[in-house]
Amino acid sequence: MDGKPLPPRAKISEIVRKLEFSHGHNLLTLNGLLRLPNIGARVSPYVGAGAGVLLPHTEVKLTNGDSRTYEYNYAGPAGQALIGLEFRLPRMSVFLEYKFTYAQYEAPLSQMNGSWLFLDIWRQFQRWMNGEEPPGGHVSTRLSSHQLVGGLAVRFAAP
């Protein structure tokens, strides 16, 4: 803070007024699924994994001034793993899956108000290419989430 390292232990409220990775826990991942042998005639289990990047909307306002970071940015790597069951019916399927995601955030504090995802990422890339360090430093954290996902898929047959 102010160009100096933070103390090893401090309350978050002593450093930041607002700290949010909002507009979703945005992961852009490339995933693979593997169907396992069917359990009976209609139940199809599967597993999957994916890796990619984090694109959160970072909102940070420090306690030592009026500047804030309010933009989308590239914040680091992300990964996910899942396991699920698909219950096949004549013209549709019902699925239920468990998904675990892990993300290592290292978000730059540009102290800028951003706009659109692609414009913000482009500005961040240009600053990185020019060797510019973010004026507010970085904020880092790890997020993991457990999700239970269910849905319905409808199959349309060709005429």
N, C-alpha and C positions, 0 to 999 in steps of 0.2 A: 504494500500500500504506500503510495507516494514514493515509489522507487525503492522501498525497503522491504526486506522479507517480513512476513507476518510472524507473530510469536508462535511457538510450538503448540500452545494450547490457548484457545480463546473461544468465547461464545460467538456463534454466527451473527447474532444481532449486534455485536460490537463492530462488525466488519461490513455487513451488507444490510441495506434496508429492504431490498427485494432481490430474490434469487429464484428464477423460474426457467425451466426448459418447457415452454408451453407449446401450444398448437400440436400436441401429440408427442409421443416418444418415437420420433420419425427415424425409421431404419430403412435403408435401401439395400436389399440383400439379393444375392443370387442363391437359389435354393435347389436342392435335389430331393426327390422322394423315391423311396424304394418300397414297392408293394411286396408284402410277405405272403406266404401260402394262405389260401382261404381257410377259414374256420367254418366248416359246413358249406352249404351251397350259397349262402347270401351274405356272409360276413367277411370282409376283406380288411385285414390289418395293414398298417403302413408306418414307416418311420421316415424322418427327414432331418436335414440339417442345412444351414445356410450361413454365409458370411457376407459382410458388406460394410457400409459406412453409416454414421449418424449425421442427420441433418436437422438438428433442433432449432427452434426459434428461441434464442437466448435472451432473457430479460434480466439484467443485473443493474442494480443501483447501489453504489457503495455509500457508506455513512459519511465519508469525508468530502462530499461535494455534491454538485448538482448534475454531473455528467452521468449518463447511463448508456448501457449497451442494449439495443433493442433491434435485433436482426437475426436472420437465419445464418447459420454457419456450418461448415464442416467441423465436427467435434471429435472424430476418432473412429476406431473400428467397432464393429458390432457382430454378434453371432447369435444363432438360435438353433434349437433342436426341438423336435416334436415327435409325438407318437399318437396314432389315431386308429379309429375303427370306422369303416364305411359299411353301412347296412344297406344292401342293394334290394330294391323293390322293383316291380315290373317296369315302370317308366320314370322312377326317381330313386334317389339315394338320400339317406340321412347319415351325417357324419358327426363324430364327436372326437375331439383331439385335445391333448395337453401340449402346451408350448412353453418353453423356457427361453427367455432372451437375456443376453448379457451385453452390456455396453460400457466402454471406458471413455468417459467424456473428458476432453481437454479443450474447453471452449475459449477462444480468444475474446478478450474484452476490448472491443474496438472503440467504445464510447461513441458509437454512431447510431443513428436511427436508420434502419433499413427499410426495404420495401418488399420486393418480390424475391422468392427463393433463388431463382437463377441469377438475378442481379446482385444479390447479397453474396452468393458463393463466388461470382466472378470478381467482385471487389476484394473479397478475402484472398482469392488466388493471386490477384495483382499485387496486393500488399506483400504476400509471401514471396512472389517472384522478385520484388524489389528489395527484399531483405528487411522489411519494416516489421519491427516488433509491435504488437498491439499496445497502445498507450496505457491500458488498464491492466496489462498482464494477462494471465489465464486463470480460469477456474476449472478445477478438475474434480471428478467424482466417478464412482462406479454405480451403475444401476442394473439391477436384475429384476425380472418380473416373471411371474407364473400366471399363465392364462389357460382357461378352459374355454374352448371354442366349439360351437356346434352350428350346424346348418343343414340346408336342404338343397339338393341338386336335382334338376329336372333334365331328362334326356329326351331329345326330339329325334324321332326316327326319320330317315330320308323317305320321300314319297315313293 
